[in-house]
Amino acid sequence: MAKIGIFFGTDTGNTRRVAKDIAGLLGSGLAAKPVNIRNADVADLLSHDILILGAPTYGDGELPGLATGNATESWAEFLPKLEGHDFTGKTVAIYGLGNQKSYPDDFVSAMYYLYDAFAQCGATLIGACSPEGYSFKLSKAIVEGRFVGLALDQENQKDLTSKRLAEWLSAIQAAWV
């Protein structure tokens, strides 16, 4: 199996820390070193059969990027570069960070934009999760009653992150086989 590519967008470093945790749980035999999306191009993503993608949600459910006040480019600038690229045969799992108490109307909504972009490029998306155990009003990342990936709240439920990561990774690894 080709190494799993882990790509993330971040400004504060929280999404990077989770990417490193994921890589550590998978082990270096499976996971390539996580890469900040600002340092990647589409060919980097296409070089992996399996991708794990992470994004925090900013403001009103936005992707990180220059328009949201990030110091550098991120997912908002990267996603348009996917146009015309074919991810058929690639498997994509998404995780997102959000704050369900401070932003209950757009909790982890940025995950949806990754989901939609890669679905439009033909990728197979895995890793949908139940919204049970979270307290929020709305999320663009809910499709057919489930989050399109793993939702994490490092501000209010950090104590649940390790368990959620382990369970999610176990579930998505079963989908790779």
Stockholm file with secondary structure:
# STOCKHOLM 1.0

chainA/1-177         MAKIGIFFGTDTGNTRRVAKDIAGLLGSGLAAKPVNIRNADVADLLSHDILILGAPTYGDGELPGLATGNATESWAEFLPKLEGHDFTGKTVAIYGLGNQKSYPDDFVSAMYYLYDAFAQCGATLIGACSPEGYSFKLSKAIVEGRFVGLALDQENQKDLTSKRLAEWLSAIQAAWV
#=GR chainA/1-177 SS CCCBEEEECCSSSHHHHHHHHHHHHHCTTTBCCCEEGGGCCHHHHHTCSEEEEEEECBTTTBCSSGGGTCSSCCHHHHGGGGTTCCCTTCEEEEEEECCTTTCTTSTTTHHHHHHHHHHHTTCEEECCBCCTTCCCSCCTTEETTEESSEEECTTTCGGGHHHHHHHHHHHHHHHHC
#=GC SS_cons         CCCBEEEECCSSSHHHHHHHHHHHHHCTTTBCCCEEGGGCCHHHHHTCSEEEEEEECBTTTBCSSGGGTCSSCCHHHHGGGGTTCCCTTCEEEEEEECCTTTCTTSTTTHHHHHHHHHHHTTCEEECCBCCTTCCCSCCTTEETTEESSEEECTTTCGGGHHHHHHHHHHHHHHHHC
//
